[in-house]
């Protein structure tokens, strides 16, 4: 079964200590989630309120990415050639201001910001290489552009890292049993290297797909959408996330023509095969998160009698479940 429920209810958790609070997002955000959860449970059946909370939390975790997708579509619709700055420069300014606001308002913690910076750098390096290889291009002009790459592009990768880090916190995720770190680091490195190396040698992505299931097939993503902990296999979660990112790429290419793949015609749908690339890139993003934060990783399998203790021992960071 893909989703399972832990029969034992977990008690409401108290607010974290001040030191822990600073390492997490602002408690006020969690109080807002708590009020939303209480409102939904008062008006909807349990299964319906939990389903709504699941998708609401997903959207909240993907806040930066959703705002940036909205900026792509709105700017495409309204931007004029005679405006003071170009559309691409406007997107760069929007990304900078949005990121600064999320840090200032503690919608993102500084620990999460480190993850975002790391993935921003790895994504920008890939952008320079892929554009130079002719894999895709950016058809508009910009002042803040280097070697044909507008610098807002790094924030698109950063939005993926932001989602992974925020979702882990917002859903109180635990990953168990998690494989040895050295194996995951090698796998993440191979995924990243293959994005470059397949231009010159064999493309090993099919082998990487198989390896992802072999390495992470036993790993369950435990999460809270409401009162109960539920789980999903990690490869399946990565597949669903890859599908969502394919939709986002459809908006970036087919709908707004912000970037265009080699040979892609206007209004031509981006190849569904691109979802495989996003599937692997999600592993790169997730493993990048583990370079900075490993509190959610549990190497042992969670036994039924230990579920409440292990899953709740970090101190329920989400009042919305209570």
N, C-alpha and C positions, 0 to 999 in steps of 0.2 A: 504494500500500500504506500502511496506516495506521501500522504500526510497522515500522521498519527497524533493522537492526543494523549497527554499524560494524565491519567485519571485523578491523581492527587492534586488538589489546588494548592498553589503556592500563596503564602501570606503576603499581605501588602508589605512593601519594603519602605524603610524610612529614607529620608533624604540623605545623600552621602555627606561625609564629613567635609569641612571647608577645603581641606587640601585636595581631596578627591574631586570636589566640585569644580575647582579651577582647572583640572585636567579634563573635564568633560564640558559639554555645552551648558549654557546657563540653565539653572533649575527652573527659571520662569518658563522656558520652552517646554519643559517636562510637565509643569503644572497646566499649561495650555493643553497638552496632549491628554492629561488626566481628565480635564473638564470635558474635552471632546468625547473621550471614551465613556464617561458617565452619561453624557447627553444621548449618545447613540444607544447605550444599553437601556436607557429609560424609555426609548421610543421604538426600538427594533428588537426582534427575537435575537437570542444569543448568537446563532450562526450568522444572521444578517449583519449584526453590529460588528462581529469579528471580521467578516468579509470586507465591510466598508473600511474598518480600521486598517486592515492589511493594505488595501490600495491607497488609503490616505497616507499611511506611513511610507509606502513606496514613493509616492509623489513628494513627500516631505524630504526623504533621503535624497531624491534626485532634483532637489530644488534648483541648484546652480545650473544643471543641464537643461531643465525645463525653461528656466528664464532665458538661457542662451538660445534655445530653439525658438522661443517667442521673439527674441531680438532678431534672429535671422529672417523670420517671416515678416515681421512688421517693417524692418528696415528695407527689405526687398520691395514691399508694397509702397512705401512712402518716400524713399530717398530720392533726391533730385540731383542731377549732375552739377548744378550751379551752387550747391551748398558749400559752406566754408571748408568742411573736411569730407573726405571720401567715406563711402559706406564701410569699407574695411577698417579704416581708422576709427570710425564711430563704434564699430563692434569691439575693437581693441580697448577703447576707452570704457565702453560698457562693461566688459569683462573685468577690467581693473577695478572699477568702482564697485561692482557687485561683489567681487571677492573681498575687497576691503570692508564693505558693509557687513558681510557675513562673519568676518573675524571680529569686527568692532561690536556687533550685536551678540557675539558668542553663539551664533548659529553653527559655526565651526570652531573647534578648539585649535590651539596652536599645535597640538600633536597631530591632528588631522591635516593641518596646513603643511606640515613637513612631508606627509605622504603626497599631498597634492603637488608640492613643488618637485618632488622626485619624479612623479609621473608626468608632470608638465615638461621636465627636461628630457625624459626618455621619448616622449611623444614628439617634441620639437625636433630632436635629432632625426627621428624617423621621417618627419615631414621634409626636412632638407634633402635627405637621401631620395625619398620617393619622388619628389618633384623633379629633382635632378635626373632621375631615371625615366621620367615621363609617364609614371604610373597615373598621376592626376595633375591637374593644374588649377590655378586660381585666376579666373578670367578678368578680374577687375584690378584697378590700380590702387596703390596705397603708399603713403609716406613711410609708415611703419611696416616695412617689408624688406626682407633680406633674401637674396637669391630666389626671388619669385614666391617666397613663403610669407604671407601676412602673419604677424606675430600673434594675432588673436587665435591662430590655429592651435597653439599649445594649450589654450584654455579648454578646447574641446576634449583633449585627452585628460586634462586636469578634472573635468567634470565627471569622467568615469572614476578616477581615483577618489573624488569627493563623494560620489555615490557609494562606493564600496566602504569607505571609512564611516560615513554617516549611517548607512544601513546597519552596519555591524553594531553601532552604538544604539540606534533608535529601536532596533528589534531585540536588543540584548542577545545578540547571536553568540553561540558557542559552536565550535567545529570539532567534532569528535567521531571516531578516533582520527586525529590528524597525523599524516605521515611524517617521517623524520624530516627535519628542516633542510638538511643537506640535499635530500632527494628533490624537494620542492624547488630549492634554489637552482639546481641544475636544470630541472624541467622548465622553469621560468626563463632561464638564460637561453635555453635552446629555442623556446618559442620566439623570444625577442630576436635572436640571431637569425632565425630562419626568415624573418621579414626582410632581411638584407641579403642573406646568402642565396636565396632561391633565384636571385637575378643572375647568379654566376655559376651555380651548381644545382644539384637535385633539390627539389622542393619536398621536404619531409613532413609536411603538415598532416598527411594521412597517418603517418606513424605517431605524430604528436596527439592526434585525436584519440588514437588507441591508448597511448601512454597516459592521457588525462584520465581515462576511465580506470586503467590499471592502478594508477597511483592514488586517485581520489575517489574511486568507486565505493569504498567502504565509509567514506567521510560523510557524516550527516551534518547538515546545517540546522542547528536547533535555534528556534526563534520564537518570540512572543508577538502575536498580533492582537491578543486580548489577554484573558486570564490564564490561559493554558499554554504550555510549551508545545510546539509542533516541530516537525522536521521534514527536510527534503534532501535527497542526495545532492552533493555538491555539483557533480557534472550536469545534473538536470537543472539546477539553479543557474549555472553558467550558460546553459543552452537558452533558457528563457530570457536571461539578460542580453545574450547575443541577439536574440530576435528583436528585442526592444531597440537595441542599438542599430540594427538594420533599418528599422522604421525611422529612427533619427537621421540615419544617413540618407534615406530616401528624401527626407525634408531638405537636407543640406545640398543634395545634388539635383534631383528631379524637380522639386518644388521651387527652390530658391536659386539654383545654379550657383551657389556660393563657391563650390569647387566642382570640377568635372573630370570624370575618368577618361583615360585615353580612348578615343573612338566613341564615346557616349554622345548620343544626339539629344537635343533639347526635348524634354518630357519623356525621355527613355528611362524606364525603371532600372535602378541599380541592380546588378546581378544578385540573385539570392545566395550565390556562392560566397559573397562577401561576408555573410553571416559567420562563416567558418573562421575568417580572420578575426572578427570581433570576439568569437568564442575563445580563441587562443589569447587575444589581447586582454580579455577579462582575467585570465589566469595570471598574466603579467601584472595587471593592476592589483589583484588580490595578494600575490606574493610580494609585491612592492609594499603593501600595507604591513605585511608581517615583518618587514625589515625594521619598522618603527614600533609597531605594537603587536604583542603576542599574547595578551591577556585572554583573548577569546579562544586560543588554541588549546585543546585537551588531547594529549597523545593516546589516552586509553579510551576504550569503548565505554560509553555510559550505560551502566547496568540499571535495570528497573528500580532496584532498591536505592540507588544513589542519585536518581534523576533530580529530585527536588533539591538535594544538598549541592550537587555539582553545578547544575544550571543556575541556581539562585545564589551561589556563594559569593559572586562578585558584588552582590548588593543591589538588586533590582533597580536598574537605572531608569526604569520606565513606569511611572505611576499609572499610565494609561491602561496597564494590564490589570490593575487592582480592582 
